[in-house]
Structures are given as structure tokens and as C-alpha cells.
Amino acid sequence: MSPQFSPDGRTLVTAAADETVVLWDVKTQKSIGSPIQLAPNTFASAALSPDGSRLFAVSTRGDGISFDMSPHAWTRHACLVAGHELTAAEWHDALPGRPYRAVCSGG
């Protein structure tokens, strides 16, 4: 699968032979969060839905994933994984170059 841009051109999705899928911020040319790891020792392929609302990824060995790309879903997932309000450092790691704001507590 070739790299693919989101419909708005702000995000690039790449998949690699190291079983990872990476989302890139086109403006900053930095990854958005950590790479998505699929099954070990496989090749990964990824695509966005035509409207950009979902990411689909699959490896040559293993199950695929379907990921909701909406900001609300990302916020909900990040807060669930962190188990607390995101710190400024965690925010910067996931969203480099974007101003920090409290999202888990609704503040």
C-alpha cells in the first residue's frame, strides 16, 4: 500500500515492513502519537476510508484493525490509556506543536 493522505490533506498514513502504521502531521512533518504495531514479523498495509473517518490496517499474519479517526474518539482513547488528565509532556508527545489543553476532565 502506498502512503495515503487524508481527504483534507492534513494527515499522511504510512505502513511499513516493520509491522507498523504511522500517522503523520503533514504541516509539521512529525508523527502523530506512537506507531501502531500490528502482528510481529509481518508486513503492514493501511488505508483511510474515503471520507477519512476510519483507518483500516492489516498485516500479512494476524487480525486487522479499524480505528475511529474522529478527535472525540482519539481523546476518549488517550484518556482511557493514560488513566488521568494528560500532562503537557504527554500532550506534546502525541500532538507536537499544538497548544496544550486539558481534555480528559473537560477543562
Chimera marker file (.cmm) of the C-alpha trace (Angstrom):
<marker_set name="trace">
<marker id="1" x="0.000" y="0.000" z="0.000" r="1" g="1" b="0" radius="0.5"/>
<marker id="2" x="1.323" y="3.403" z="-0.908" r="1" g="1" b="0" radius="0.5"/>
<marker id="3" x="1.250" y="6.275" z="1.570" r="1" g="1" b="0" radius="0.5"/>
<marker id="4" x="-2.166" y="7.917" z="1.643" r="1" g="1" b="0" radius="0.5"/>
<marker id="5" x="-3.283" y="11.447" z="2.500" r="1" g="1" b="0" radius="0.5"/>
<marker id="6" x="-6.471" y="12.175" z="4.414" r="1" g="1" b="0" radius="0.5"/>
<marker id="7" x="-9.196" y="13.921" z="2.370" r="1" g="1" b="0" radius="0.5"/>
<marker id="8" x="-8.301" y="17.271" z="3.987" r="1" g="1" b="0" radius="0.5"/>
<marker id="9" x="-4.581" y="16.764" z="3.225" r="1" g="1" b="0" radius="0.5"/>
<marker id="10" x="-3.535" y="17.321" z="6.849" r="1" g="1" b="0" radius="0.5"/>
<marker id="11" x="-2.609" y="13.713" z="7.689" r="1" g="1" b="0" radius="0.5"/>
<marker id="12" x="-0.488" y="11.132" z="5.888" r="1" g="1" b="0" radius="0.5"/>
<marker id="13" x="-0.773" y="7.409" z="6.652" r="1" g="1" b="0" radius="0.5"/>
<marker id="14" x="2.168" y="5.090" z="6.037" r="1" g="1" b="0" radius="0.5"/>
<marker id="15" x="2.573" y="1.353" z="6.578" r="1" g="1" b="0" radius="0.5"/>
<marker id="16" x="5.883" y="-0.476" z="6.645" r="1" g="1" b="0" radius="0.5"/>
<marker id="17" x="7.624" y="-3.824" z="6.504" r="1" g="1" b="0" radius="0.5"/>
<marker id="18" x="8.377" y="-3.474" z="10.228" r="1" g="1" b="0" radius="0.5"/>
<marker id="19" x="4.674" y="-4.155" z="11.017" r="1" g="1" b="0" radius="0.5"/>
<marker id="20" x="3.925" y="-0.519" z="11.879" r="1" g="1" b="0" radius="0.5"/>
<marker id="21" x="1.384" y="2.011" z="10.718" r="1" g="1" b="0" radius="0.5"/>
<marker id="22" x="2.227" y="5.666" z="11.305" r="1" g="1" b="0" radius="0.5"/>
<marker id="23" x="0.070" y="8.773" z="11.073" r="1" g="1" b="0" radius="0.5"/>
<marker id="24" x="1.954" y="11.951" z="10.119" r="1" g="1" b="0" radius="0.5"/>
<marker id="25" x="1.043" y="15.600" z="10.545" r="1" g="1" b="0" radius="0.5"/>
<marker id="26" x="1.764" y="16.973" z="7.070" r="1" g="1" b="0" radius="0.5"/>
<marker id="27" x="2.331" y="20.539" z="8.287" r="1" g="1" b="0" radius="0.5"/>
<marker id="28" x="4.887" y="19.672" z="10.983" r="1" g="1" b="0" radius="0.5"/>
<marker id="29" x="6.210" y="16.530" z="9.244" r="1" g="1" b="0" radius="0.5"/>
<marker id="30" x="6.123" y="14.765" z="12.620" r="1" g="1" b="0" radius="0.5"/>
<marker id="31" x="4.376" y="11.575" z="13.601" r="1" g="1" b="0" radius="0.5"/>
<marker id="32" x="1.080" y="11.832" z="15.431" r="1" g="1" b="0" radius="0.5"/>
<marker id="33" x="1.494" y="9.688" z="18.527" r="1" g="1" b="0" radius="0.5"/>
<marker id="34" x="3.306" y="6.373" z="18.546" r="1" g="1" b="0" radius="0.5"/>
<marker id="35" x="3.314" y="3.938" z="15.628" r="1" g="1" b="0" radius="0.5"/>
<marker id="36" x="0.502" y="1.398" z="15.605" r="1" g="1" b="0" radius="0.5"/>
<marker id="37" x="2.060" y="-2.050" z="15.996" r="1" g="1" b="0" radius="0.5"/>
<marker id="38" x="0.474" y="-4.960" z="14.183" r="1" g="1" b="0" radius="0.5"/>
<marker id="39" x="1.411" y="-8.661" z="14.319" r="1" g="1" b="0" radius="0.5"/>
<marker id="40" x="5.184" y="-9.274" z="14.714" r="1" g="1" b="0" radius="0.5"/>
<marker id="41" x="7.286" y="-10.305" z="11.700" r="1" g="1" b="0" radius="0.5"/>
<marker id="42" x="4.715" y="-9.214" z="9.148" r="1" g="1" b="0" radius="0.5"/>
<marker id="43" x="4.183" y="-6.573" z="6.527" r="1" g="1" b="0" radius="0.5"/>
<marker id="44" x="1.541" y="-3.953" z="7.257" r="1" g="1" b="0" radius="0.5"/>
<marker id="45" x="-0.890" y="-2.260" z="4.935" r="1" g="1" b="0" radius="0.5"/>
<marker id="46" x="-3.172" y="0.634" z="5.808" r="1" g="1" b="0" radius="0.5"/>
<marker id="47" x="-5.850" y="2.767" z="4.196" r="1" g="1" b="0" radius="0.5"/>
<marker id="48" x="-8.257" y="5.517" z="5.170" r="1" g="1" b="0" radius="0.5"/>
<marker id="49" x="-11.948" y="5.373" z="4.407" r="1" g="1" b="0" radius="0.5"/>
<marker id="50" x="-12.946" y="7.693" z="1.533" r="1" g="1" b="0" radius="0.5"/>
<marker id="51" x="-14.262" y="10.290" z="3.989" r="1" g="1" b="0" radius="0.5"/>
<marker id="52" x="-11.212" y="9.961" z="6.274" r="1" g="1" b="0" radius="0.5"/>
<marker id="53" x="-13.300" y="8.941" z="9.284" r="1" g="1" b="0" radius="0.5"/>
<marker id="54" x="-11.692" y="5.491" z="9.764" r="1" g="1" b="0" radius="0.5"/>
<marker id="55" x="-8.255" y="3.964" z="9.492" r="1" g="1" b="0" radius="0.5"/>
<marker id="56" x="-8.049" y="0.340" z="8.404" r="1" g="1" b="0" radius="0.5"/>
<marker id="57" x="-4.833" y="-1.639" z="8.861" r="1" g="1" b="0" radius="0.5"/>
<marker id="58" x="-3.968" y="-5.277" z="8.326" r="1" g="1" b="0" radius="0.5"/>
<marker id="59" x="-0.850" y="-7.415" z="8.498" r="1" g="1" b="0" radius="0.5"/>
<marker id="60" x="0.094" y="-10.445" z="6.434" r="1" g="1" b="0" radius="0.5"/>
<marker id="61" x="-0.355" y="-12.539" z="9.602" r="1" g="1" b="0" radius="0.5"/>
<marker id="62" x="-2.949" y="-11.535" z="12.119" r="1" g="1" b="0" radius="0.5"/>
<marker id="63" x="-6.113" y="-9.588" z="12.562" r="1" g="1" b="0" radius="0.5"/>
<marker id="64" x="-6.692" y="-6.187" z="11.116" r="1" g="1" b="0" radius="0.5"/>
<marker id="65" x="-7.856" y="-3.100" z="12.939" r="1" g="1" b="0" radius="0.5"/>
<marker id="66" x="-10.434" y="-0.440" z="12.275" r="1" g="1" b="0" radius="0.5"/>
<marker id="67" x="-9.773" y="2.814" z="14.111" r="1" g="1" b="0" radius="0.5"/>
<marker id="68" x="-12.148" y="5.759" z="14.509" r="1" g="1" b="0" radius="0.5"/>
<marker id="69" x="-10.237" y="8.863" z="13.397" r="1" g="1" b="0" radius="0.5"/>
<marker id="70" x="-12.572" y="11.439" z="14.983" r="1" g="1" b="0" radius="0.5"/>
<marker id="71" x="-10.973" y="13.802" z="17.511" r="1" g="1" b="0" radius="0.5"/>
<marker id="72" x="-13.560" y="12.734" z="20.102" r="1" g="1" b="0" radius="0.5"/>
<marker id="73" x="-12.546" y="9.068" z="19.738" r="1" g="1" b="0" radius="0.5"/>
<marker id="74" x="-8.842" y="9.948" z="19.991" r="1" g="1" b="0" radius="0.5"/>
<marker id="75" x="-9.458" y="11.991" z="23.132" r="1" g="1" b="0" radius="0.5"/>
<marker id="76" x="-11.531" y="9.228" z="24.732" r="1" g="1" b="0" radius="0.5"/>
<marker id="77" x="-8.883" y="6.610" z="23.921" r="1" g="1" b="0" radius="0.5"/>
<marker id="78" x="-5.943" y="8.754" z="25.114" r="1" g="1" b="0" radius="0.5"/>
<marker id="79" x="-7.678" y="9.494" z="28.426" r="1" g="1" b="0" radius="0.5"/>
<marker id="80" x="-8.552" y="5.828" z="28.900" r="1" g="1" b="0" radius="0.5"/>
<marker id="81" x="-4.983" y="4.697" z="28.226" r="1" g="1" b="0" radius="0.5"/>
<marker id="82" x="-3.431" y="7.402" z="30.421" r="1" g="1" b="0" radius="0.5"/>
<marker id="83" x="-5.934" y="6.903" z="33.227" r="1" g="1" b="0" radius="0.5"/>
<marker id="84" x="-5.629" y="10.570" z="34.144" r="1" g="1" b="0" radius="0.5"/>
<marker id="85" x="-5.636" y="14.054" z="32.675" r="1" g="1" b="0" radius="0.5"/>
<marker id="86" x="-2.936" y="14.208" z="30.027" r="1" g="1" b="0" radius="0.5"/>
<marker id="87" x="0.163" y="16.067" z="31.159" r="1" g="1" b="0" radius="0.5"/>
<marker id="88" x="1.738" y="18.730" z="28.978" r="1" g="1" b="0" radius="0.5"/>
<marker id="89" x="4.566" y="16.272" z="28.167" r="1" g="1" b="0" radius="0.5"/>
<marker id="90" x="2.104" y="13.547" z="27.111" r="1" g="1" b="0" radius="0.5"/>
<marker id="91" x="0.184" y="16.055" z="25.010" r="1" g="1" b="0" radius="0.5"/>
<marker id="92" x="3.372" y="17.251" z="23.314" r="1" g="1" b="0" radius="0.5"/>
<marker id="93" x="4.428" y="13.658" z="22.598" r="1" g="1" b="0" radius="0.5"/>
<marker id="94" x="1.098" y="12.888" z="20.917" r="1" g="1" b="0" radius="0.5"/>
<marker id="95" x="0.446" y="16.282" z="19.314" r="1" g="1" b="0" radius="0.5"/>
<marker id="96" x="3.756" y="18.095" z="18.820" r="1" g="1" b="0" radius="0.5"/>
<marker id="97" x="3.473" y="21.770" z="18.048" r="1" g="1" b="0" radius="0.5"/>
<marker id="98" x="-0.140" y="22.067" z="19.184" r="1" g="1" b="0" radius="0.5"/>
<marker id="99" x="-1.028" y="24.113" z="22.265" r="1" g="1" b="0" radius="0.5"/>
<marker id="100" x="-1.710" y="22.047" z="25.385" r="1" g="1" b="0" radius="0.5"/>
<marker id="101" x="-5.228" y="21.860" z="26.769" r="1" g="1" b="0" radius="0.5"/>
<marker id="102" x="-6.938" y="19.684" z="29.351" r="1" g="1" b="0" radius="0.5"/>
<marker id="103" x="-9.187" y="17.226" z="27.541" r="1" g="1" b="0" radius="0.5"/>
<marker id="104" x="-9.888" y="14.353" z="29.933" r="1" g="1" b="0" radius="0.5"/>
<marker id="105" x="-11.580" y="16.410" z="32.619" r="1" g="1" b="0" radius="0.5"/>
<marker id="106" x="-13.444" y="18.527" z="30.109" r="1" g="1" b="0" radius="0.5"/>
<marker id="107" x="-11.452" y="21.597" z="31.126" r="1" g="1" b="0" radius="0.5"/>
<link id1="1" id2="2" r="1" g="1" b="0" radius="0.2"/>
<link id1="2" id2="3" r="1" g="1" b="0" radius="0.2"/>
<link id1="3" id2="4" r="1" g="1" b="0" radius="0.2"/>
<link id1="4" id2="5" r="1" g="1" b="0" radius="0.2"/>
<link id1="5" id2="6" r="1" g="1" b="0" radius="0.2"/>
<link id1="6" id2="7" r="1" g="1" b="0" radius="0.2"/>
<link id1="7" id2="8" r="1" g="1" b="0" radius="0.2"/>
<link id1="8" id2="9" r="1" g="1" b="0" radius="0.2"/>
<link id1="9" id2="10" r="1" g="1" b="0" radius="0.2"/>
<link id1="10" id2="11" r="1" g="1" b="0" radius="0.2"/>
<link id1="11" id2="12" r="1" g="1" b="0" radius="0.2"/>
<link id1="12" id2="13" r="1" g="1" b="0" radius="0.2"/>
<link id1="13" id2="14" r="1" g="1" b="0" radius="0.2"/>
<link id1="14" id2="15" r="1" g="1" b="0" radius="0.2"/>
<link id1="15" id2="16" r="1" g="1" b="0" radius="0.2"/>
<link id1="16" id2="17" r="1" g="1" b="0" radius="0.2"/>
<link id1="17" id2="18" r="1" g="1" b="0" radius="0.2"/>
<link id1="18" id2="19" r="1" g="1" b="0" radius="0.2"/>
<link id1="19" id2="20" r="1" g="1" b="0" radius="0.2"/>
<link id1="20" id2="21" r="1" g="1" b="0" radius="0.2"/>
<link id1="21" id2="22" r="1" g="1" b="0" radius="0.2"/>
<link id1="22" id2="23" r="1" g="1" b="0" radius="0.2"/>
<link id1="23" id2="24" r="1" g="1" b="0" radius="0.2"/>
<link id1="24" id2="25" r="1" g="1" b="0" radius="0.2"/>
<link id1="25" id2="26" r="1" g="1" b="0" radius="0.2"/>
<link id1="26" id2="27" r="1" g="1" b="0" radius="0.2"/>
<link id1="27" id2="28" r="1" g="1" b="0" radius="0.2"/>
<link id1="28" id2="29" r="1" g="1" b="0" radius="0.2"/>
<link id1="29" id2="30" r="1" g="1" b="0" radius="0.2"/>
<link id1="30" id2="31" r="1" g="1" b="0" radius="0.2"/>
<link id1="31" id2="32" r="1" g="1" b="0" radius="0.2"/>
<link id1="32" id2="33" r="1" g="1" b="0" radius="0.2"/>
<link id1="33" id2="34" r="1" g="1" b="0" radius="0.2"/>
<link id1="34" id2="35" r="1" g="1" b="0" radius="0.2"/>
<link id1="35" id2="36" r="1" g="1" b="0" radius="0.2"/>
<link id1="36" id2="37" r="1" g="1" b="0" radius="0.2"/>
<link id1="37" id2="38" r="1" g="1" b="0" radius="0.2"/>
<link id1="38" id2="39" r="1" g="1" b="0" radius="0.2"/>
<link id1="39" id2="40" r="1" g="1" b="0" radius="0.2"/>
<link id1="40" id2="41" r="1" g="1" b="0" radius="0.2"/>
<link id1="41" id2="42" r="1" g="1" b="0" radius="0.2"/>
<link id1="42" id2="43" r="1" g="1" b="0" radius="0.2"/>
<link id1="43" id2="44" r="1" g="1" b="0" radius="0.2"/>
<link id1="44" id2="45" r="1" g="1" b="0" radius="0.2"/>
<link id1="45" id2="46" r="1" g="1" b="0" radius="0.2"/>
<link id1="46" id2="47" r="1" g="1" b="0" radius="0.2"/>
<link id1="47" id2="48" r="1" g="1" b="0" radius="0.2"/>
<link id1="48" id2="49" r="1" g="1" b="0" radius="0.2"/>
<link id1="49" id2="50" r="1" g="1" b="0" radius="0.2"/>
<link id1="50" id2="51" r="1" g="1" b="0" radius="0.2"/>
<link id1="51" id2="52" r="1" g="1" b="0" radius="0.2"/>
<link id1="52" id2="53" r="1" g="1" b="0" radius="0.2"/>
<link id1="53" id2="54" r="1" g="1" b="0" radius="0.2"/>
<link id1="54" id2="55" r="1" g="1" b="0" radius="0.2"/>
<link id1="55" id2="56" r="1" g="1" b="0" radius="0.2"/>
<link id1="56" id2="57" r="1" g="1" b="0" radius="0.2"/>
<link id1="57" id2="58" r="1" g="1" b="0" radius="0.2"/>
<link id1="58" id2="59" r="1" g="1" b="0" radius="0.2"/>
<link id1="59" id2="60" r="1" g="1" b="0" radius="0.2"/>
<link id1="60" id2="61" r="1" g="1" b="0" radius="0.2"/>
<link id1="61" id2="62" r="1" g="1" b="0" radius="0.2"/>
<link id1="62" id2="63" r="1" g="1" b="0" radius="0.2"/>
<link id1="63" id2="64" r="1" g="1" b="0" radius="0.2"/>
<link id1="64" id2="65" r="1" g="1" b="0" radius="0.2"/>
<link id1="65" id2="66" r="1" g="1" b="0" radius="0.2"/>
<link id1="66" id2="67" r="1" g="1" b="0" radius="0.2"/>
<link id1="67" id2="68" r="1" g="1" b="0" radius="0.2"/>
<link id1="68" id2="69" r="1" g="1" b="0" radius="0.2"/>
<link id1="69" id2="70" r="1" g="1" b="0" radius="0.2"/>
<link id1="70" id2="71" r="1" g="1" b="0" radius="0.2"/>
<link id1="71" id2="72" r="1" g="1" b="0" radius="0.2"/>
<link id1="72" id2="73" r="1" g="1" b="0" radius="0.2"/>
<link id1="73" id2="74" r="1" g="1" b="0" radius="0.2"/>
<link id1="74" id2="75" r="1" g="1" b="0" radius="0.2"/>
<link id1="75" id2="76" r="1" g="1" b="0" radius="0.2"/>
<link id1="76" id2="77" r="1" g="1" b="0" radius="0.2"/>
<link id1="77" id2="78" r="1" g="1" b="0" radius="0.2"/>
<link id1="78" id2="79" r="1" g="1" b="0" radius="0.2"/>
<link id1="79" id2="80" r="1" g="1" b="0" radius="0.2"/>
<link id1="80" id2="81" r="1" g="1" b="0" radius="0.2"/>
<link id1="81" id2="82" r="1" g="1" b="0" radius="0.2"/>
<link id1="82" id2="83" r="1" g="1" b="0" radius="0.2"/>
<link id1="83" id2="84" r="1" g="1" b="0" radius="0.2"/>
<link id1="84" id2="85" r="1" g="1" b="0" radius="0.2"/>
<link id1="85" id2="86" r="1" g="1" b="0" radius="0.2"/>
<link id1="86" id2="87" r="1" g="1" b="0" radius="0.2"/>
<link id1="87" id2="88" r="1" g="1" b="0" radius="0.2"/>
<link id1="88" id2="89" r="1" g="1" b="0" radius="0.2"/>
<link id1="89" id2="90" r="1" g="1" b="0" radius="0.2"/>
<link id1="90" id2="91" r="1" g="1" b="0" radius="0.2"/>
<link id1="91" id2="92" r="1" g="1" b="0" radius="0.2"/>
<link id1="92" id2="93" r="1" g="1" b="0" radius="0.2"/>
<link id1="93" id2="94" r="1" g="1" b="0" radius="0.2"/>
<link id1="94" id2="95" r="1" g="1" b="0" radius="0.2"/>
<link id1="95" id2="96" r="1" g="1" b="0" radius="0.2"/>
<link id1="96" id2="97" r="1" g="1" b="0" radius="0.2"/>
<link id1="97" id2="98" r="1" g="1" b="0" radius="0.2"/>
<link id1="98" id2="99" r="1" g="1" b="0" radius="0.2"/>
<link id1="99" id2="100" r="1" g="1" b="0" radius="0.2"/>
<link id1="100" id2="101" r="1" g="1" b="0" radius="0.2"/>
<link id1="101" id2="102" r="1" g="1" b="0" radius="0.2"/>
<link id1="102" id2="103" r="1" g="1" b="0" radius="0.2"/>
<link id1="103" id2="104" r="1" g="1" b="0" radius="0.2"/>
<link id1="104" id2="105" r="1" g="1" b="0" radius="0.2"/>
<link id1="105" id2="106" r="1" g="1" b="0" radius="0.2"/>
<link id1="106" id2="107" r="1" g="1" b="0" radius="0.2"/>
</marker_set>
